[in-house]
Amino acid sequence: MINLDSEDPAGLASFYSAVLGWNVLHSEADYAMIGDGSINIGFGKVPGYSTRPSGMRWPSAPPSRPSSPTPQAGGYCWIRAVIRSTSA
């Protein structure tokens, strides 16, 4: 069995049961559990729990990117070439 900390156990159980196609075995405000018959995942309430460390915020603007694709741009040119060759 796997247990995960959560701010909203019932909400996470509902979400992951839909994603995985598993049954919700137990659901209340402080604890919820889903399972598929062989594996169970529990979600326990931890007051004030956050997935984001305190002080971290989304950037106000996206990072700058090169105006034209280059080999240093994470393989973008190669992906673009593959898409062109498969769509022709």
C-alpha positions in Angstrom: 0.0 0.0 0.0 1.1 3.5 -0.8 0.1 6.5 1.3 0.4 10.1 0.1 0.0 13.4 2.0 -2.7 15.7 0.7 -4.6 18.8 1.4 -7.8 17.2 -0.1 -7.8 13.4 0.2 -11.3 12.9 -1.2 -10.5 15.1 -4.2 -7.3 13.3 -5.0 -9.0 9.9 -4.6 -11.7 10.9 -7.0 -9.2 12.3 -9.5 -6.9 9.3 -9.5 -9.7 6.7 -9.5 -11.0 8.3 -12.7 -7.4 8.5 -14.3 -6.5 4.9 -13.3 -10.0 3.4 -13.6 -9.7 2.1 -10.0 -12.5 2.0 -7.4 -12.8 4.5 -4.5 -12.6 2.1 -1.5 -12.9 4.8 1.2 -13.6 8.5 1.1 -14.0 11.0 3.9 -12.5 14.4 4.8 -9.4 13.1 6.6 -8.6 10.0 4.6 -9.4 8.4 1.3 -8.3 5.2 -0.5 -8.4 3.8 -4.0 -7.5 0.4 -5.3 -7.6 -2.1 -8.1 -7.8 -5.3 -6.1 -4.0 -5.8 -5.7 -2.6 -2.3 -5.0 -4.1 0.4 -2.8 -3.2 4.1 -2.7 -4.2 6.1 0.4 -4.5 9.8 0.7 -4.1 11.3 4.2 -5.0 14.9 5.2 -2.1 17.0 6.3 -3.3 20.5 7.4 -1.5 23.2 5.5 0.1 20.7 3.0 1.3 22.2 -0.2 3.0 20.6 -3.2 4.9 23.9 -3.7 7.7 24.9 -1.3 6.9 28.1 0.5 8.1 31.2 -1.3 8.0 29.6 -4.8 5.7 31.3 -7.3 5.1 31.0 -11.0 7.3 33.3 -13.1 5.6 36.5 -14.2 6.7 36.0 -17.8 7.7 33.0 -19.8 11.5 32.5 -20.3 12.9 34.0 -23.5 13.4 31.7 -26.4 15.5 31.9 -29.5 13.7 33.5 -32.5 14.8 30.7 -34.8 15.3 27.0 -34.0 18.9 26.0 -33.4 20.5 22.7 -32.5 20.9 24.0 -29.0 17.1 24.4 -28.7 16.5 20.9 -27.3 16.4 19.0 -30.6 13.6 21.2 -32.0 15.0 21.1 -35.6 15.1 17.3 -35.5 11.5 17.0 -34.3 10.4 19.5 -36.9 12.2 17.5 -39.6 10.5 14.2 -38.5 7.1 15.8 -38.5 7.6 17.2 -42.0 8.8 13.8 -43.3 5.9 11.9 -41.8 3.2 14.3 -43.0 4.3 14.4 -46.6 
